[in-house]
Amino acid sequence: MNSIKFLPLPISTSAKYLLTDSRTLAFPSESIFFAIKGTRNDGHQYIQELYLKGVREFVIEYNACSEVFLNLIATFENCKFWQVENAILCLQSLVTSHRNNYDIPVIGITGSNGKTIVKEWLAQLLNQKYIIVKSPKSYNSQIGVPLSVWQINKTHTLGIFEAGISQPGEMQYLEKVIRPTIGIFTNIGTAHDQFFENKITKINEKLLLFKNVEILIYCSDNLEIDRAVKIYMANHNPNCQLLEWSFGSNSKICFKIENGLNAVFLNYTFSGDNFQLQIYHNDLASIENLCHCIVLMKYLNFSWNEVQKGIKLLKPVSMRLELKNGINNSYLIDDSYNNDMAGLKLALDFMLQQKQHKIKIVILSDLLQSSDIEVELYKEIAALIDFNGVTLFIGIGRKMISNADKFPQNALFFATTDTFIDSIKNINFANSIILVKGARTFSFEKIVNALQLKTHETVLEINLDALTHNLNYFKSKIGNSTRIMAMVKAFAYGAGNLEVAHLLQFQKTDYLGVAYTDEGVYLRENGINLPIMVMNPNVSDYEKIIEFSLEPELYSLNKIASFCAFMEGQSGIAKIHVKLDTGMHRLGIQIFELELLINSLLSNPNIIVASIFSHLAASEATQFDHFTLQQIELFNEMANKISTAIGYSPLRHILNTAGISRFSDQKMDMVRLGVGLYGVGNTAEDLTELQTVGTLKTQISQVKLLEKGESVGYGRKGNIDKPTKVATIAIGYADGYDRRFGNGTGNVLINGVLCPTIGNICMDMAMIDVTKANANEGDEVIVFGKNPTIYSLAKQINTIPYEILTNVGERVKRVFFKE
Ligand SMILES: *Cc1c(COP(=O)(O)O)cnc(C)c1O
């Protein structure tokens, strides 16, 4: 047996790409992989796969190196290995020394909210004078920060990086990696409070980022922050210049908001310098973010003229990558807000996850902000396009045209967005997945508009990041040794089964569960190859079950008998799932039927029991915990009998979402995760940790002022007893807005104000009393999401969140996005 020679530290590598997630591999021979063993995932599992794909440099952790693993990697040829205590720390120290090679101003931003917006706005504002490197999206974690800082090269003249922490002890490492010379402290909120002793400890932990900065910008209106900053800086960085600002009058720099007739102004005063800027935001959070930017621009000697010009041109920051339905049965990935190399890689990764269609089209504009030597940059893009198996590449812009020779023969090029739009009718976009990604100035939203399927104004937005977060939350509850079957029945609880299934497949979920055969067939026909259990197969479906490699749940002796009979005529082997009734009394085999069940299984060797399971009737209810434990006991007894009799041990599972949260020690071999994935939980911990996945939105179609004595809607149910402003919104009971929400029972959010319904809900519309809101035609209406929540809607009409989720009508478009 070969033995491995581990290389000494520090790491010396010529790799261009740092890889921490095997799924994002793009240039194997130029990548170094850091295998990270986390609570949910273990990077060491993917080393062989990466080796086979051509990766040759690996950093591995001592605690993940079993003898079997070491023997395996000893067979790898021409590889370099480093063995370390902690791969994340090692990654950080590699990037720290990279950072130390560059002597440029670096802005470090931290705080609870606003980090990403301030970073993106600064990038837009300072772009006039600097060549900027910045964190992609909100890459601000222990891994995200080093990956961001690694991008610095000799052409950059300014860095902007954000740092986020969730626990004590993390910031010191991020400080070393970023080593900011300029600090911005945005503000402090309540996120992650549970990990910190108190607010001051949290502020102090964040302030560690500013240990070595030369200037620090913050808002002094929060007295706690102000005091903490002054004490900390006096003790640890007394030479730092504090540029604190305030909306009041007792600070060095004062801002005052002034509402004009049709415009908002911001008055700035700093030691005799006065200036009035026109601004284009009127919510306090945005203005606060803007003030940080203005103070910094003045510090960097931008003239008022330049500041004003920059603010006028600020574009909204959308980090979102949206997945939409396109024309001719295509899918559209809309990333039309920015275009840089890091963002392109992320978007292509996302495209790779979408297996709905084989034809992949990329529409890309010139990269404006990047500074790399142009030829190299376009070569790299072409290589990425090639690596990701893109079928058709479309480049838009002058730089694209002059670098056309680097792209495949069939690539198309256009000088401007408009000339491309004129040619859309000549290009075949059918049955493809199209990535649209361009720098702001190219106005690619016009392309998105031309290629997207026109939507009914009511949409259900699905946050794919929140879905992943929720999946990981439950994964961390059950650990590595228990599998997850994700329930995607009922159109994935209304969220859209195909897109959700693709995400689950990408996340390497073990099993999917659907209610009916057709749901399983649909997933198979659209690129899903995970094992799928069908809970309610009909006898007439068996043919399809086998054809599409689905696995039936058999819940009665009759079903077992009919499936055995069907299988007698088949050549292969079929996997089935046996459902036991332990007290729910819905579907399932009862204890007195076990003998007959076992006889059938023994006499049909071409049927394999993949799992034995049962369903809890009241896993969410404390008062029935005794009953739940009885169910579990009966289940174990029955499952033991079956396993003993058939001579092998199928997987066992009994927990649903509430079960996972409340009885995690009964996790067995697998759990069946349903509603929790979609953001609905039970315990106090669930409620704080789970993120909102779905937001149901519509629009105001019309607004009217009504006088006392008039009435609203069918049956004249909505009585007007004082002057009232009424808005008609484009959602009704046919879209899932239940009739029971009518006559003031339900409310919707309009411009930040909860407004009650008035009168009966109609089939396609509802009327809302908007007297208290500033409501106009075309305004957005939130039916549910972060506020109001699904829980509150369920309570209003005396039902459960499941029903609110699954009621959202088929005709409501689903829009999927990533932050
Ligand atoms: C729907 C379903 C689940 C998931 O239940 P949740 O409460 O949504 O987690 C689990 N098991 C079976 C048999 C189901 O039908």
The ligand as an SDF file (V2000), in Angstrom:
LIG
                    3D

 15 15  0  0  0  0  0  0  0  0999 V2000
  -47.6030   14.5300    4.0050 C   0  0  0  0  0  0  0  0  0  0  0  0
  -46.9770   13.4560    4.7400 C   0  0  0  0  0  0  0  0  0  0  0  0
  -45.8270   13.6910    5.5140 C   0  0  0  0  0  0  0  0  0  0  0  0
  -45.2660   15.0530    5.7610 C   0  0  0  0  0  0  0  0  0  0  0  0
  -45.9700   15.6510    6.8370 O   0  0  0  0  0  0  0  0  0  0  0  0
  -45.6220   17.1350    7.3320 P   0  0  0  0  0  0  0  0  0  0  0  0
  -46.4450   17.3170    8.5330 O   0  0  0  0  0  0  0  0  0  0  0  0
  -45.9870   18.0430    6.2390 O   0  0  0  0  0  0  0  0  0  0  0  0
  -44.1710   17.1430    7.6070 O   0  0  0  0  0  0  0  0  0  0  0  0
  -45.2110   12.6050    6.0930 C   0  0  0  0  0  0  0  0  0  0  0  0
  -45.7010   11.3550    5.9380 N   0  0  0  0  0  0  0  0  0  0  0  0
  -46.8160   11.1010    5.2210 C   0  0  0  0  0  0  0  0  0  0  0  0
  -47.2970    9.6970    5.0940 C   0  0  0  0  0  0  0  0  0  0  0  0
  -47.4990   12.1370    4.6070 C   0  0  0  0  0  0  0  0  0  0  0  0
  -48.6120   11.8880    3.9210 O   0  0  0  0  0  0  0  0  0  0  0  0
  1  2  1  0
  2  3  1  0
  2 14  2  0
  3  4  1  0
  3 10  2  0
  4  5  1  0
  5  6  1  0
  6  7  2  0
  6  8  1  0
  6  9  1  0
 10 11  1  0
 11 12  2  0
 12 13  1  0
 12 14  1  0
 14 15  1  0
M  END
$$$$
